[in-house]
C-alpha cells in the first residue's frame, strides 16, 4: 500500500498579497524606459542622446502634456516630433488615444520608428514630411515644442542638413497658427517653450506648469 504523506493546503493569500500579484501582472515591461530621461535616451545613438537636454521633450513634460491631450479615441499630432519622445511617452501611458509625429529630418523619423518597433507600441505613427504637407483636418489635438526655433538659434540647431532662416520661422509660425485657427471648438493644444505666436486669439489658456513654459490651451 502506498505511503500516505501528510497534506496541508496553502493558506489563503492576504489582500495585500493579492494586490501585489495583480500589480505585477499589470506592469508593462517598457515602464523602465519611461522612468526618467536618461533611461529613455539610452534607446538612441550617442549623438542623439547628447541633444536630449535642448532638443527633446523631457519625460515629465511629455506626461503632463499627454494627460491633457489624451481624450479617448483622439488623434494627437506632434508638430516637429524629432526622435519621437513625446509621442512614444504619451502612447505608452495613454493607450486609448493615437499619436502621430511629423518630422522633416529622415534620420530622426528612422530612429523614432526603430524605437517604436523595439518597444512594440502600436498607437503611434511617424510621418516624414514638412508640416505644410500634413492634413491638419485629420487630427483632433496638437503638441508643439517650438520646433521652429532653430531658425532663430542656428548655433543650437540639430544639424546643418536643412535650410534655416528668420523668414522660415515667421512663415512656419503663421502657417501653424492658420491651421489651428481652422480647427473646431474644443480643440486642445499644448505648447512648450513657445512664445505663443502660433496660438490664435480664440484659444483660451487652461493651465500653466513648469515655470509657465508648458501651456495648455483649448479653442473656445
N, C-alpha and C positions, 0 to 999 in steps of 0.2 A: 504494500500500500504506500503511495507517495507520501512523503513528509509534508505535513501541513505547517506552513510558515505563518507566523503572526502577521496580521494585516491591519493597517491603520490608515484611513483616508487622510489626505492633506487637509489641514484646517481651512475654513473659508477665508478668502482674501479680505483684508480690511478695505474700507472705502478708499483710503489713501493709496493703497497698492493698486487698486483698480483704476484710479485716476491716473496714476503714473504709467500704467500699461497703455491706457488709451492715448495719453500724450505721446508716448513713444511711437505708437502706430501712426499718429498723425504727423509726426516730424518729417519734414522734407529733407532729403539728403543734400539738397542745394543750399540749405539755410546757412551753412558755414561760409559761403561766398558772399553773403549779404549782411554779415555781422559788422563789418567796417570796410573802409575804402581800401586798405592795404590788401585784405583778403580777396576783394573783388578784382582789384587791379592785377593781382597775380595771374589772372586768366589771360593776360595780354603780353605781348613782347615788351622788353625793357624800354624801348624808345617811346612806346605809348604810355607805359607806366610813368615815365618821367614827366609827362604832360598833365598828369591827373589833377594836380592841385590847381592849375589855372584853367584847364580846358574841359574837364568832365564833371558832371553834376555829382556832388557828394551824396553818399547813400542816405544820410539823414534828410537832405533836401528833397531827394527823389521820393522818399517815403511820404513826407509831408505833402508834397505836390500831388502824388498819386492818390493819397487819401481823399483829396478834394475832387479830383478829376474822375475817380473810379465809380462812375454811375454804372449800374449793372447793364451789360449789353452795349455800352457806349464804345465808339471808336475814337481813340485819342491819338492825335498826331503830335510828334515831337519835331519841331522845325529846326533842323540842323542837329541831327541826332548823334554825330560823332561816332564813338565806338559802341553806342547803344546802351550806355549805362542807365539812363533814366528809364527807357523802355523795358529793359530786362528786369530792373528792380521793381518797377510798377507791375509788370506781368507776373513776377514771382509772388508778390504779396496780394495782388488783386486779380485772381484768375477769371473772374466773371466779366471783365472788360477786355477790350482788344487794343493793342498798342502798335502804332506804326511810326517808324522813324524815317525822315527824308534827309539824305546827306549827299553832297555833291562830290566828295572825295571817295573814289572807288576803293582805296585801301582800307578806309575806315568802315565802309559798308561790308567789305570782305571779313574783317575781324569781328564785326558785330554779328554777322551771320554764322561765323565759325563758333563763336561763344554761345549763341542761341542753340546751335545743334549740340554742343557739348553739354549744356545744361538741360537740353530736351524741354524747352519752354515753347509751347505751341500757340499761345495767344499773343504773339508778337511777330512783326514783319518789318523788314528794312528795304527801303526804296533808294536806288541810286539815281538821283535826279536833282536838278535845281528846283527851288521852291516854285518858280514860275511855271514849271511843268506839272505841278500837282493840282488835282481837282479838289479844292477845299470843301466842296459840297458833299464829298464822301465821308467827311469826318464830323464828329459832334463837338469835341472839346480839344484844347490845344495847350501844349507846354512849350515855353520859349526861354532858353538860356542864352540870350543875346548873342546868337551865333554870328551876327553881322559885325560885331565889334572889332574883329580882326582887320576890318577895312580902315579903322581909325588907329589901331595899335599894331602896326605891321611888324614891329620888333618882336612881339609875342605871338605872332601868327603860328598856326600849327606847322606849316611848311611854306615853301615858296612855289608850290605847284599850281596855284590858281591866282588869277588877277585880283588885286585888292586896290581900293581907292575910296576916297570920301564920297565920290559920286555914286559908287555901288552901295555904300552904306545907306545913303539917302534914298536911293532907288528901292532897295530891298525893304527898307522900313516903311516906305509909302505903300509898297505892294502888299506887305503883310497886313498893314492897317486897313487897306481897302478890302482884303479878303475877309478879315474879321468883321468889318462893317456890314458885309452882306449876310452874315450868319443870323439865325433867328434868335428871338428872345430865349433866355435860359442857357445860351452857350457859355461854357466856362473856359477861362484862360488862366494859366499860371505863368508868371514871368519871374525870372531870377536874374539879378544883377542887370536889370534893364532900366532905361531912363523913362519908360512909359510912353515913348513916342509911337509905339506900334498899337496902342490901345485907343480905340475910337471913343468919342465923347459919351456915347450912350451905354458904356460899361461902368458898373459900379464896383469899387473895391470892397470885398467882403472881409478880408483879413490880411494881416501883415505878420511876418515872422522873420527870425534871424536878422535882427537889426534892420528891419524893413527891406532887406534885399530880396526876400521872397514875397510876392504879392499875388493874392488870389482875387480874380475878377469874375463877374458874371454880367451878361448882357441883359439890360432892363426889358 
